[in-house]
Structure formats: C-alpha cells, structure tokens
Amino acid sequence: MTGDPNGRSVVVTGAGSGIGRATALAFAAQGDRVVAADLDPDGVAATVGEIERAGGTAVAVTGDLSEQAVVDRVAATAVERFGGVDVLVNNAGIMDSMSALADVGDAEWERLIRVNLTAPFLLTRAVLPHMLAAGGGAVVNTASEAALRGSAAGAAYTASKHGVVGLTKSLAVMYRENGIRSNAICPGGTATAIAVEADRTAHGPAAIGPHFVNLGRVSRPEEQAAAILFLASDAASNVNGAILPVDDGWSAV
C-alpha cells in the first residue's frame, strides 16, 4: 500500500456517470485520492469537479480503456500523481442488444468483450506491478446479476460478465499471498444511464420478460458504491474471491 497520510490512491473506471461516479465521489468523501477514468470527457470532468468542490482530490483521464495506450496512461497518472495504486475499481461497461445468440454479429460480440472484459484485464495487468511493489492492494470489479446465471437473451453481455467473474476469482487465488485481494459486485436493477441497445419487441426483452417479475427494488448507484467501498476496505480484509450480489435478492429467486 502507498501508506500516504493523505489517503489511498484509487482508480475508478466508468467514473463519468452511474455507479462509477457514485463510487469515485464516495472514495473521495472519505479522504482517498481518485483517478477517475471514462470515455466521456464531460462526464468525468463533472465528477472530478464535484470532488474538488467538496474539498477532495481527483484527476480525470479520458479514453477508451480497451486500448493499451489509455490503460498505460491511467496507471501512470495514478503513480505520478498519487504514488501508486492502492485500489482499482474496474466498473466501466456497456450493454448489448439483448439478441438471441444466432442474431449476435461479430462486431457486437467483439465490442462487448473488449469493453467489459478485455479492458478490466488490461488495467488490472497494468496496476499489478505497482500493487506487488507496495505489498498489496484491492481490486473490485463490477460484474452483473447476469454473471450468476444463464440468460434467454444478451449472450454477449452475459458471457462478458461471466468472464469478469472468472478474472476476479483467478486474480484472488493467484495473488493472495502477495496481499492483493480481488472481489466483484453483481448489481441487479440499478438506476443508471447505461443503454440497452434493443427494441422492446426484440427477441431478448420478450424472452426474459418473466424473469423481471422477481427484479425487486431498483437500487441507487450509491448503494452499489457502498458495496464496492466495503470490499476495498480493511473491514473486508479476509474477503477475497467473493462475488457479491447487490440486487435486493433478485438472484436468490
């Protein structure tokens, strides 16, 4: 860990809106220093501005996190500005068209895997040397309730989030002796701006409609952020490889 008295160095992706923004704000509110990364320059600038107006410390990095050059810039910014990386939150993600598998095109599949799975892999790989050198760290990934089951639609999204679970667990096992913990949250319905690229008459929404009967209460981004902060905290020091549903019991039905 960096051991800086000014708070931990925290990287949050998807920090321009939704769960990512709520998470960045929450870390900053408790005194941590935040590298806020997002594809949307206006969104991430707004997040950093809100943190700074509240007296916190944050810096924005804009770009496509599935590109190695952007990932390297995020890691370098954390090291140069804050001395290392204590916590990494891989939160950025996108939805698919919720199509039947036979209708998923190559471009859609590759885009979902690139954004939802390759980007977390690249950024985790980039920060690992810094965590190892510091003697530990915490990684929290945002998976999905869809990562806990099969789905009648959304094959690309579901597969990508199952991959995030595998990445999370593998990291936990591989690096636990090095003081690095890896966990994931699985949000259920959450009030964010993430877009579902589907017509409501498409195969996907029609096929999985009955599943939504058990949706439960739609959460606020701040509730998902609270789970992330717990998993990144010393209170969760013996929690490693956990896949935590934050879904009002949706996945329990």
C-alpha positions as CSV (number, residue, x, y, z in Angstrom):
1,M,0.0,0.0,0.0
2,T,1.2,3.5,-0.6
3,G,0.8,4.4,3.1
4,D,0.2,8.1,2.2
5,P,-1.4,10.0,5.1
6,N,-3.5,11.9,2.5
7,G,-5.5,8.8,1.7
8,R,-5.3,5.9,-0.6
9,S,-4.7,6.1,-4.3
10,V,-7.9,4.8,-6.0
11,V,-8.6,4.2,-9.7
12,V,-12.2,4.1,-10.8
13,T,-13.3,3.4,-14.3
14,G,-16.6,4.4,-15.7
15,A,-16.4,7.4,-13.4
16,G,-18.3,9.7,-15.6
17,S,-21.8,8.5,-14.6
18,G,-23.8,6.0,-12.6
19,I,-22.1,3.5,-10.3
20,G,-18.7,4.8,-11.3
21,R,-19.4,8.4,-10.4
22,A,-21.0,7.4,-7.1
23,T,-18.0,5.3,-6.3
24,A,-15.5,8.0,-7.1
25,L,-17.4,10.5,-5.0
26,A,-17.6,8.1,-2.1
27,F,-13.9,7.3,-2.1
28,A,-13.1,11.0,-2.3
29,A,-15.5,11.8,0.5
30,Q,-13.6,9.5,2.9
31,G,-10.3,11.2,2.0
32,D,-9.0,9.0,-0.7
33,R,-7.4,10.4,-3.9
34,V,-9.1,9.4,-7.1
35,V,-8.1,8.8,-10.7
36,A,-11.4,9.0,-12.5
37,A,-11.3,7.4,-15.9
38,D,-14.1,7.4,-18.5
39,L,-14.7,7.6,-22.3
40,D,-16.9,10.6,-21.8
41,P,-14.8,13.8,-21.2
42,D,-17.7,15.9,-20.0
43,G,-19.0,13.2,-17.6
44,V,-15.6,12.5,-16.0
45,A,-14.8,16.3,-15.8
46,A,-18.1,16.8,-13.9
47,T,-17.2,14.0,-11.5
48,V,-13.8,15.5,-10.8
49,G,-15.2,19.0,-10.5
50,E,-17.7,17.8,-7.9
51,I,-15.0,16.1,-5.9
52,E,-12.8,19.2,-5.9
53,R,-15.6,21.5,-4.9
54,A,-16.2,19.3,-1.9
55,G,-12.5,19.6,-0.9
56,G,-11.4,16.3,-2.3
57,T,-8.6,15.3,-4.7
58,A,-9.1,13.8,-8.1
59,V,-7.8,13.8,-11.6
60,A,-9.5,12.8,-14.8
61,V,-8.2,10.5,-17.6
62,T,-10.3,10.2,-20.7
63,G,-10.1,7.5,-23.3
64,D,-11.1,4.0,-24.4
65,L,-9.9,1.6,-21.7
66,S,-9.8,-1.3,-24.1
67,E,-6.7,0.5,-25.7
68,Q,-3.4,-0.3,-24.1
69,A,-2.1,3.3,-24.5
70,V,-5.1,4.6,-22.5
71,V,-4.6,1.9,-19.8
72,D,-0.9,2.8,-19.5
73,R,-1.9,6.5,-19.1
74,V,-4.3,5.7,-16.3
75,A,-1.8,3.6,-14.4
76,A,1.0,6.2,-15.0
77,T,-1.3,9.0,-13.8
78,A,-2.0,7.2,-10.5
79,V,1.7,6.5,-9.9
80,E,2.9,10.0,-10.9
81,R,0.2,12.0,-9.0
82,F,-0.5,9.7,-6.0
83,G,2.5,7.4,-5.7
84,G,0.9,4.1,-6.7
85,V,-2.4,2.3,-6.9
86,D,-4.0,1.0,-3.6
87,V,-7.4,0.3,-5.0
88,L,-8.6,-0.5,-8.6
89,V,-12.3,-0.4,-9.4
90,N,-13.0,-1.9,-12.9
91,N,-16.5,-0.6,-13.3
92,A,-16.8,0.7,-16.9
93,G,-19.2,-1.4,-19.0
94,I,-21.8,-1.5,-21.7
95,M,-25.0,-3.4,-22.6
96,D,-25.7,-5.3,-25.8
97,S,-28.8,-5.6,-28.0
98,M,-30.2,-8.5,-25.9
99,S,-30.5,-10.5,-29.1
100,A,-30.8,-14.3,-29.5
101,L,-27.3,-15.9,-29.9
102,A,-27.9,-16.6,-33.6
103,D,-28.6,-12.8,-34.2
104,V,-25.4,-11.5,-32.5
105,G,-23.0,-10.1,-35.0
106,D,-19.2,-10.3,-34.8
107,A,-18.9,-6.5,-34.2
108,E,-21.3,-6.5,-31.3
109,W,-19.7,-9.6,-29.7
110,E,-16.1,-8.2,-30.1
111,R,-17.2,-4.7,-28.7
112,L,-18.8,-6.2,-25.6
113,I,-15.9,-8.5,-24.8
114,R,-13.4,-5.7,-25.5
115,V,-15.1,-3.1,-23.2
116,N,-16.5,-5.4,-20.5
117,L,-13.7,-8.0,-20.2
118,T,-10.5,-7.0,-22.0
119,A,-10.4,-3.5,-20.5
120,P,-10.5,-4.8,-16.9
121,F,-7.9,-7.4,-17.8
122,L,-5.6,-4.7,-19.3
123,L,-5.9,-2.3,-16.5
124,T,-5.5,-4.9,-13.8
125,R,-2.4,-6.2,-15.5
126,A,-1.1,-2.6,-15.7
127,V,-1.5,-1.8,-12.0
128,L,-0.4,-5.2,-10.6
129,P,3.3,-4.4,-10.6
130,H,2.7,-1.3,-8.5
131,M,0.5,-3.3,-6.1
132,L,3.1,-6.0,-5.8
133,A,5.9,-3.5,-5.2
134,A,3.8,-1.8,-2.5
135,G,3.0,-5.1,-0.8
136,G,-0.7,-5.3,-1.6
137,G,-3.9,-3.7,-2.9
138,A,-7.5,-4.3,-3.6
139,V,-9.3,-4.9,-6.9
140,V,-13.1,-4.6,-7.1
141,N,-14.8,-5.5,-10.4
142,T,-18.4,-4.7,-11.5
143,A,-19.9,-7.9,-12.9
144,S,-23.7,-8.3,-13.1
145,E,-26.6,-10.3,-11.9
146,A,-26.4,-11.8,-15.4
147,A,-23.0,-13.3,-14.4
148,L,-24.8,-15.6,-11.9
149,R,-27.0,-17.4,-14.4
150,G,-27.7,-18.1,-18.0
151,S,-30.0,-15.8,-20.0
152,A,-32.5,-16.2,-22.7
153,A,-31.0,-13.0,-24.3
154,G,-28.0,-10.8,-24.2
155,A,-25.4,-13.5,-25.0
156,A,-22.5,-11.1,-25.4
157,Y,-23.2,-9.2,-22.2
158,T,-23.8,-12.3,-20.2
159,A,-20.7,-14.0,-21.5
160,S,-18.6,-10.9,-20.8
161,K,-19.8,-10.6,-17.2
162,H,-19.2,-14.3,-16.6
163,G,-15.7,-13.6,-17.8
164,V,-15.3,-10.9,-15.2
165,V,-16.2,-13.3,-12.5
166,G,-13.5,-15.7,-13.8
167,L,-11.0,-12.9,-13.9
168,T,-11.9,-11.9,-10.4
169,K,-11.5,-15.3,-8.9
170,S,-8.3,-16.1,-10.7
171,L,-6.7,-12.9,-9.5
172,A,-7.8,-13.7,-6.0
173,V,-6.2,-17.1,-6.0
174,M,-3.0,-16.1,-7.9
175,Y,-2.1,-13.1,-5.7
176,R,-3.5,-13.7,-2.2
177,E,0.0,-14.5,-0.9
178,N,1.1,-11.0,-2.1
179,G,-1.5,-9.2,-0.1
180,I,-3.8,-8.5,-3.1
181,R,-7.5,-9.1,-2.8
182,S,-9.9,-9.4,-5.7
183,N,-13.7,-9.3,-5.4
184,A,-16.7,-8.3,-7.5
185,I,-20.2,-7.0,-7.1
186,C,-23.1,-8.2,-9.2
187,P,-25.6,-5.3,-9.5
188,G,-29.2,-6.1,-10.2
189,G,-31.5,-3.4,-11.5
190,T,-29.8,-0.1,-10.9
191,A,-30.9,3.4,-11.9
192,T,-28.1,4.4,-14.3
193,A,-27.8,5.8,-17.8
194,I,-26.4,2.5,-19.3
195,A,-28.2,1.9,-22.5
196,V,-29.9,-1.3,-23.6
197,E,-29.5,-1.3,-27.4
198,A,-32.7,-3.2,-28.1
199,D,-36.2,-2.6,-29.3
200,R,-38.6,-3.7,-26.6
201,T,-40.2,-6.1,-29.2
202,A,-36.9,-7.8,-29.8
203,H,-36.3,-11.4,-29.0
204,G,-34.3,-10.6,-25.9
205,P,-36.7,-8.5,-23.8
206,A,-39.7,-10.6,-24.8
207,A,-37.9,-13.8,-23.9
208,I,-36.6,-12.7,-20.5
209,G,-39.6,-10.6,-19.5
210,P,-40.9,-13.1,-16.9
211,H,-37.5,-13.0,-15.2
212,F,-38.1,-9.3,-14.4
213,V,-41.1,-10.2,-12.2
214,N,-38.5,-11.1,-9.5
215,L,-36.4,-8.0,-10.1
216,G,-37.0,-6.4,-6.7
217,R,-36.3,-2.8,-5.8
218,V,-34.1,-0.9,-8.3
219,S,-31.1,0.3,-6.5
220,R,-29.4,3.7,-6.4
221,P,-25.8,3.9,-7.7
222,E,-24.8,5.0,-4.2
223,E,-25.9,1.6,-2.9
224,Q,-23.7,-0.2,-5.3
225,A,-20.8,2.2,-4.5
226,A,-21.2,1.3,-0.8
227,A,-20.7,-2.4,-1.6
228,I,-17.6,-1.5,-3.6
229,L,-16.2,0.6,-0.8
230,F,-16.7,-2.2,1.7
231,L,-14.9,-4.7,-0.5
232,A,-12.0,-2.3,-0.9
233,S,-11.8,-1.6,2.9
234,D,-9.9,-3.1,5.8
235,A,-13.2,-4.3,7.1
236,A,-13.1,-6.8,4.2
237,S,-9.5,-7.9,4.8
238,N,-10.4,-11.6,4.8
239,V,-12.8,-11.3,1.9
240,N,-11.1,-12.5,-1.3
241,G,-12.6,-14.0,-4.4
242,A,-16.1,-13.1,-3.4
243,I,-18.8,-12.5,-5.9
244,L,-21.4,-10.3,-4.1
245,P,-24.9,-9.8,-5.5
246,V,-26.3,-6.4,-4.8
247,D,-29.7,-7.0,-6.2
248,D,-32.4,-7.0,-3.5
249,G,-32.5,-10.8,-3.6
250,W,-33.1,-11.0,-7.4
251,S,-30.5,-13.7,-7.9
252,A,-31.8,-15.7,-4.9
253,V,-35.2,-16.4,-6.5
